[in-house]
Every structure is written in C-alpha cells, then in structure tokens.
C-alpha cells in the first residue's frame, strides 16, 4: 500500500521504479558540479526529467522548486530531508515555493483551518527558517488563500475524470468529493509558479516557461504523474511538465517508517533532550549481533541499523560516515557506544535548532499574515 496518505512498511523502491517509469538518479547527477550528498549516498534514488534541471543549473538559468506540506502533525527528522534539499537548490539560485496544504488537511484529515495554520507556522515554517532556508527567497502560502491556485485547479479539473483519479489514488465510492478534488489543487500548486515567474520576468504569452522541480518521497509520485498527464492535455497554458526527484523514507526508530502519528518511531524537531528522549534513542533498532562477543568477531550490519541511517542522513560528512561504517563492520564499535554518540550529536543539534526556531518564530508568523 502506497498513496500520499497511507504507506506500508515494506516499500519496494525497485519495483515502483520499474512499474511507473522512474529513472535512476545516477546519470542525471553526473551533470552536476556539486551534487547533494543525498544523491551521492543513494538517499535520493530516482527522478523524472531531472537531467533537464541539471542542465538548467549548469547553464545558470532560472528554475523553481515546489515542496508542499500538509500540516497535520509534528515535524520530524524525515521531514528535515526535504528542507535540506530546498536549501541546496536555493543556494543554486532556485526560487522556492512552499504551498501549505490546508485544503487537503481539511478534506483528508478533517482538520480545521485555524489548527492547520498554527501547525504550519510553529512546526514547519519556523523550523524551515531555523534549519537555514532564506525566508526572503521562499514563497509560502495557504492553499485556501491563494486565488490563482484555486482558479487554476478548477480549470484543470476539466481534464480528468473519476476513473483516472480512482486508478491513480485508489479512491472508493464513499470518499468525500473534497478529498478527491485535493490532488487537483496539488497539481495547481506545482504548475502555477510557471505563471508567476513568467509575469515577474515580463514574459508575455505562452513562451519561455521557467521549469519546476518537485523533490518528494515516493508516496507523492501519484501527484507528479497526474500533473504530468494533465500538463499534456491542458493547452490554455503551455506548461512544462514538472521534473521530480524521489528520496527514501527514513526508517522509524523501532523499524518500519518514521511517522508523525507514532511518537516512538520519530525524532521530532521539537523534542526536548530529556531522559525519556534519551531512552527513545538508546532503544533504536540496530544492526548489531546477538552478543557482544559475536559483534566483535563478525562485526555489525550498518545497512540494517537505524543509528547508522540517522548519521548518514543528518549527522556526518563523508569521512566521518566512512569511519563509522568501517568501525561497525570490523566489530571495533559496539552498538551501545554508537547509540550514545548519536544521542549526543542529535541532542546538540536539537538544542541549537530550538534556539534558532525561537528566533525565527516571529518571521514565520508574519509570512502568513
């Protein structure tokens, strides 16, 4: 099971790539002078048309990046992966668009608009800025307040029927119409920067669209497929089909997928480094052997270790990560020591982020006034 709203723990990335025509990222990455470490470490593994974005970056031309958020829970380390990518593209000159999917949260999660706005500001936008995203170069908006997006969604809805929506998303007959309509607002979110950027550049008519990149987890690919399909049918604006990249899900602390709704599986960016938090980190699933003696003799299995994954995604440069891998494989490093080191690094990161988040809160609130 994999949809934008529900993901099973046993995601087979290879099968999904083969079934839905997602290309390996390796060839496209070779065009970049300085790829993001997620690309070189296999965390970003697939793409659609990213080679065109890579050429745009190489030629120092303008492009935009769209990354929506549905404010339905706390922000965790898995969400941070997206922000790290946005910062990377922002430094390469991209204009960043961040739609807040409050309409989707209302239709699909039954959350009221006041709650979603509060969550968006305090859990997401403040953290985005604290993590290093430049607020001067990001366009943040609530779906419910963006008239261009809502109007475009209505126009695009003429180019899709229920049979297609059911096939892509698995909707049932009892699904409320708002939930079925929500992906069309997402399509409008993805496409409308091309209209806005053309206007900024003073380009009239349907020429010279600014390309759009959407970095997502594999669960969001249905939105990309729908957008690319509708783009080919909708002729009123000559939209360029969006490019996309796909990153792996972070493993939950106990295995499975990290989830906002399951506190025991996630490291939240707002976590306080209390004794209970330390216990949560120290209880992580590892790739260690059954006994200390066996660990020293055969070495650990970092490929199966959540602590190693956290280090690879968020905590270490290439040199440090290589040392960690080799020390684990050789049996030199025990799981207890490794967990303690990880806890200390995460605690330092969270304390620093808390201070920066408090400083960025006022800016975040003003962005949605």
Residue pairs with C-beta under 8 A, 6 or more apart in sequence:
1 7
1 8
2 8
2 11
2 16
2 218
2 219
3 169
3 170
3 219
3 222
4 169
4 183
4 219
4 220
4 222
4 223
5 108
7 219
7 249
7 257
9 255
9 256
9 257
11 218
11 249
11 257
13 45
13 46
13 218
13 248
16 22
16 218
16 221
17 23
17 24
17 45
17 46
20 221
20 225
21 48
22 46
22 47
22 48
22 221
22 246
23 46
23 47
23 48
24 45
24 46
24 47
25 39
25 44
25 45
25 46
25 47
25 50
25 245
27 51
28 47
28 50
28 51
28 54
29 35
29 39
29 40
29 54
31 51
31 54
31 55
31 58
32 39
32 54
32 57
32 58
33 58
36 44
36 84
36 85
36 88
37 43
37 318
38 44
38 81
38 84
38 85
38 247
38 313
40 318
41 312
41 321
42 248
43 81
43 247
43 248
43 312
43 313
44 85
44 215
44 245
44 246
44 247
45 246
45 247
45 248
46 218
46 245
46 246
47 243
47 244
47 245
47 246
48 224
48 228
48 243
48 244
49 241
49 242
49 243
49 244
50 213
50 243
50 244
50 245
52 211
52 243
53 63
53 211
53 213
53 243
56 62
56 63
56 211
57 63
57 92
57 93
60 93
62 93
62 95
62 197
62 201
62 210
63 89
63 93
63 94
63 95
63 210
63 211
63 212
63 213
64 94
64 95
64 96
64 97
64 193
64 194
64 197
64 210
64 211
64 212
64 213
65 85
65 86
65 89
65 90
65 94
65 95
65 96
65 97
65 212
65 213
65 214
65 215
66 97
66 98
66 99
66 189
66 190
66 193
66 212
66 213
66 214
66 242
67 82
67 85
67 86
67 96
67 97
67 98
67 214
67 215
67 216
68 98
68 99
68 100
68 101
68 186
68 189
69 79
69 98
69 99
69 100
69 101
69 120
69 124
70 101
70 104
70 105
70 108
70 109
71 100
71 101
71 102
71 105
71 111
71 116
71 117
71 119
71 120
71 123
71 124
72 105
72 109
72 111
72 116
72 119
72 260
73 119
73 123
73 260
73 261
74 123
74 260
74 266
74 268
74 269
74 270
75 123
75 124
75 127
75 260
75 268
75 269
75 270
76 250
76 258
76 260
76 266
76 267
76 268
76 269
77 250
77 258
77 266
77 267
77 269
77 310
77 313
77 314
78 249
78 250
78 258
78 266
79 124
79 269
80 127
80 131
80 269
80 314
81 247
81 250
81 313
82 215
82 247
83 127
83 128
83 131
83 132
83 133
84 131
84 314
85 215
85 245
85 247
86 96
86 98
86 128
86 133
86 138
86 215
87 131
87 132
87 133
89 96
89 213
89 215
90 96
90 133
90 134
90 137
90 138
94 213
95 137
95 139
95 193
95 197
95 210
96 133
96 137
96 138
96 139
97 138
97 139
97 189
97 193
98 125
98 128
98 138
98 139
98 140
98 141
99 141
99 143
99 146
99 149
99 186
99 189
100 116
100 117
100 120
100 124
100 140
100 141
100 142
100 143
100 368
101 143
101 182
101 185
101 186
101 189
102 111
102 113
102 116
102 117
102 120
102 142
102 143
102 144
103 143
103 144
103 178
103 182
103 185
104 143
104 182
104 185
104 186
105 111
105 116
106 112
106 113
106 116
106 144
106 178
107 176
107 178
107 179
107 181
107 182
108 178
108 179
108 182
113 142
113 144
117 142
117 368
120 142
120 368
121 361
121 364
121 365
121 367
121 368
122 361
122 364
123 269
123 270
125 140
125 364
125 367
125 368
126 357
126 360
126 361
126 363
126 364
127 269
127 353
127 357
128 138
128 364
129 135
129 356
129 360
129 363
129 364
130 353
130 356
130 357
130 359
130 360
131 353
131 356
135 360
135 363
135 364
135 367
139 193
139 196
140 367
140 368
141 149
141 368
142 368
143 149
143 150
143 185
143 189
144 150
146 192
148 192
148 195
148 196
149 185
149 188
149 189
149 192
150 185
150 188
152 188
152 191
152 192
152 195
153 181
153 184
153 185
153 187
153 188
155 234
155 236
156 184
156 187
156 188
156 191
156 230
156 234
157 181
157 184
159 230
159 233
159 234
160 184
160 226
160 229
160 230
162 171
162 180
164 226
164 229
165 171
165 180
165 183
168 183
168 222
168 225
168 226
169 180
169 183
169 222
171 179
171 180
183 222
183 223
183 226
186 223
186 226
186 227
187 223
187 226
187 227
187 230
190 212
190 214
190 223
190 224
190 227
190 242
191 212
191 227
191 231
191 237
191 239
191 242
193 210
193 212
194 209
194 210
194 211
194 212
194 237
194 239
194 240
195 237
197 209
197 210
198 208
198 209
198 210
201 208
201 210
206 237
206 238
207 238
209 238
209 239
209 240
211 240
211 242
211 243
212 240
212 242
212 243
213 242
213 243
213 244
213 245
214 220
214 223
214 224
214 242
214 243
214 244
214 245
215 244
215 245
215 247
216 223
216 224
216 244
216 245
216 246
216 247
217 246
217 247
217 248
217 249
218 246
218 247
218 248
218 249
219 249
221 244
221 246
224 242
224 244
227 241
227 242
228 241
228 242
231 239
231 240
231 241
231 242
232 241
249 257
249 258
250 257
250 258
250 309
250 310
250 313
251 257
251 258
251 285
251 306
251 309
252 258
252 259
252 262
252 264
252 265
252 266
252 306
253 264
253 265
253 266
253 267
253 280
253 281
253 283
253 284
253 285
253 306
254 264
254 265
254 283
254 284
254 285
255 285
255 306
256 265
257 265
258 265
258 266
258 267
259 265
259 266
260 266
260 268
264 280
267 280
267 281
267 310
267 346
269 350
269 353
269 357
270 354
270 357
271 277
271 350
272 350
273 346
273 347
273 350
273 351
277 347
278 343
281 339
281 342
281 343
281 346
282 339
282 340
282 343
284 306
284 307
284 310
284 339
284 342
285 304
285 305
285 306
286 300
286 304
286 305
286 306
286 307
286 335
286 338
286 339
287 300
287 301
287 302
287 303
287 304
287 305
287 308
287 328
288 295
288 300
288 301
288 305
288 334
288 335
289 295
289 298
289 300
292 334
295 331
295 334
295 335
296 331
297 331
298 331
299 328
299 329
299 330
299 331
300 328
300 329
300 331
300 333
300 335
301 328
302 308
302 324
302 325
302 328
302 329
305 328
305 335
305 338
307 335
307 338
307 339
307 342
308 324
308 325
308 328
308 338
310 342
310 346
311 320
311 321
311 324
311 342
311 345
312 321
314 349
315 342
315 345
315 346
315 349
316 324
324 333
324 338
326 332
327 333
328 338
